[in-house]
Amino acid sequence: MTTHDMKRQDKVEFGFWLYLMTDLMLFASLFATFVVLRGGTNGGPSGQDIFNIDYVMVQTFILLASSVTSGLAFAAAKFGKTKQMISFLFGTILLGVSFLGLELAEFRTLVSEGHSWTHSAFLSSFFTLVGTHGIHIFIGLIWATVLLVILLRRGLSSNRLRKLGLFTMFWHFLDLVWIFIFTIVYVIGGNL
């Protein structure tokens, strides 16, 4: 690898870190909004009335498991174990799709029970925060699927290893955000 290539790779990684920091600011503002508006129920239900903590625990375990499989995919790739890398990356995608399906089912249930984002400030902030995380999960799933197809067709290279590493970092970031969502929205918000 030439010095020029290394400088370019460093710039890409730095740019990705900058992107993650902007996402961190986005989620921080959404969390702050939720905390301020969680009591604005407009006479409707609060989190305690509508959240199913057991259901959300299942979602949490699935997403945390996907974080483990994405890390294992990257570790397998670093050791040149292509078959294991592919299996773990595929597992990450399946777990991510399961998580997103459960999140969409939760949204559908809430809306069908009359608890849509238009009902109160609390519900609006809830749907915005959790929905933004879901959109990020969806984008991550597209990224992982494209990466999986490329790895299956072209194999592993140093550049593709770097891309897998960036995806893994992004996925871990989303899991970290979910831990805060679980704690602040569902545990604390569901008990007020």
C-alpha positions in Angstrom: 0.0 0.0 0.0 1.4 3.4 -1.0 1.7 6.4 1.2 -1.0 8.1 -0.9 -3.4 5.1 -0.4 -2.8 5.2 3.4 -3.5 8.9 3.6 -6.7 8.4 1.6 -7.7 5.6 3.9 -7.0 7.8 6.9 -9.2 10.5 5.4 -12.0 8.1 4.8 -11.9 6.8 8.4 -11.7 10.3 9.8 -14.7 11.3 7.7 -16.6 8.3 9.0 -15.8 9.3 12.6 -17.1 12.8 11.8 -20.3 11.3 10.4 -20.8 9.2 13.6 -20.3 12.4 15.7 -23.0 14.2 13.7 -25.3 11.2 14.2 -24.4 11.3 17.9 -25.5 15.0 18.0 -28.7 14.1 16.1 -29.6 11.4 18.6 -28.6 13.5 21.6 -31.1 16.2 20.4 -33.8 13.6 19.9 -33.2 12.2 23.4 -33.4 15.7 24.9 -36.6 16.3 23.0 -38.1 13.1 24.3 -37.1 13.8 27.9 -38.7 17.3 27.7 -41.9 16.0 26.0 -42.4 12.7 27.7 -44.9 14.2 30.1 -46.9 15.9 27.3 -49.5 13.3 26.9 -52.5 15.6 26.0 -54.6 13.5 28.4 -53.7 10.3 26.6 -51.5 7.4 27.6 -48.0 7.6 29.0 -45.2 5.2 28.3 -46.3 3.2 31.4 -49.7 2.7 29.7 -48.5 1.5 26.3 -45.0 0.0 26.5 -44.6 -3.8 26.7 -41.2 -4.1 28.4 -41.0 -7.9 27.7 -41.5 -7.3 24.0 -38.8 -4.6 24.0 -36.4 -6.9 25.9 -36.7 -9.4 23.1 -35.9 -6.7 20.6 -32.9 -5.7 22.7 -31.5 -9.2 22.9 -31.9 -9.6 19.2 -30.1 -6.3 18.4 -27.3 -7.1 20.9 -26.8 -10.5 19.4 -26.5 -8.9 16.0 -23.8 -6.7 17.4 -21.9 -9.8 18.5 -22.3 -11.4 15.1 -21.1 -8.3 13.3 -18.0 -8.2 15.5 -17.4 -11.9 14.9 -17.7 -11.3 11.1 -15.0 -8.6 11.3 -12.8 -10.8 13.5 -13.2 -13.7 11.1 -12.3 -11.4 8.1 -9.2 -10.2 9.9 -8.0 -13.8 10.2 -8.9 -14.6 6.6 -11.8 -17.0 7.6 -14.1 -16.1 4.7 -16.8 -18.7 5.3 -17.2 -17.7 8.9 -17.2 -14.1 8.0 -20.0 -14.6 5.5 -22.0 -16.7 8.0 -21.7 -14.1 10.7 -22.5 -11.2 8.4 -25.5 -13.1 7.1 -26.5 -13.7 10.7 -26.2 -10.0 11.5 -28.5 -9.2 8.6 -31.1 -11.8 9.7 -31.0 -10.5 13.3 -31.3 -6.9 12.1 -34.3 -7.7 9.9 -35.9 -9.5 12.9 -35.3 -6.4 15.1 -36.7 -4.1 12.5 -39.7 -6.3 11.9 -40.5 -6.3 15.7 -40.1 -2.5 15.8 -42.5 -2.0 12.9 -44.9 -4.4 14.5 -44.8 -2.4 17.7 -45.5 0.8 15.7 -48.4 -0.8 13.9 -49.9 -2.0 17.2 -49.6 1.4 18.8 -51.2 3.1 15.8 -54.0 0.6 15.6 -54.7 1.2 19.3 -55.1 4.9 18.5 -51.6 5.9 19.8 -50.1 7.5 16.8 -47.5 10.3 16.6 -50.3 12.9 16.0 -52.0 12.2 19.4 -49.5 13.9 21.8 -46.1 15.5 22.2 -45.0 12.4 24.0 -46.0 10.0 21.2 -44.5 12.4 18.6 -41.1 12.4 20.3 -41.3 8.7 20.9 -42.0 7.8 17.2 -39.4 10.3 16.0 -36.6 9.0 18.3 -37.3 5.3 17.8 -38.2 5.7 14.2 -35.0 7.5 13.4 -33.1 4.6 15.0 -35.1 2.2 12.9 -34.3 4.2 9.7 -30.6 3.9 10.6 -31.0 0.1 11.1 -32.7 -0.1 7.7 -29.7 1.8 6.1 -27.3 -0.5 7.9 -29.1 -3.5 6.6 -28.8 -2.2 3.0 -25.1 -1.6 3.6 -24.6 -5.0 5.1 -26.5 -6.7 2.2 -24.5 -4.9 -0.5 -21.3 -5.7 1.4 -22.3 -9.4 1.6 -23.0 -9.6 -2.1 -19.7 -7.9 -2.9 -17.8 -10.2 -0.6 -19.5 -13.3 -2.1 -18.7 -12.2 -5.6 -15.2 -10.7 -5.3 -13.8 -12.1 -2.0 -12.0 -10.4 0.7 -9.4 -7.7 0.1 -7.8 -5.1 2.4 -10.2 -2.4 1.1 -13.2 -4.7 1.7 -11.9 -5.5 5.2 -11.8 -1.8 5.9 -15.4 -1.4 4.6 -16.5 -4.2 6.8 -14.8 -2.6 9.8 -16.6 0.7 9.1 -19.9 -1.2 8.9 -19.2 -3.0 12.2 -18.4 0.3 13.9 -21.7 1.8 12.5 -23.6 -1.2 13.7 -22.1 -1.1 17.2 -23.0 2.6 17.3 -26.6 1.7 16.6 -26.6 -0.9 19.3 -25.2 1.7 21.8 -28.0 4.1 20.8 -30.5 1.4 21.3 -29.2 0.7 24.8 -29.9 4.4 25.6 -33.4 4.1 23.9 -34.2 1.0 26.0 -33.1 2.7 29.2 -34.4 6.2 28.7 -37.5 5.6 26.7 -38.8 2.2 27.8 -37.4 1.6 31.3 -37.4 5.2 32.7 -40.1 6.5 30.4 -42.3 3.5 30.9 -42.2 3.9 34.7 -43.2 7.5 35.0 
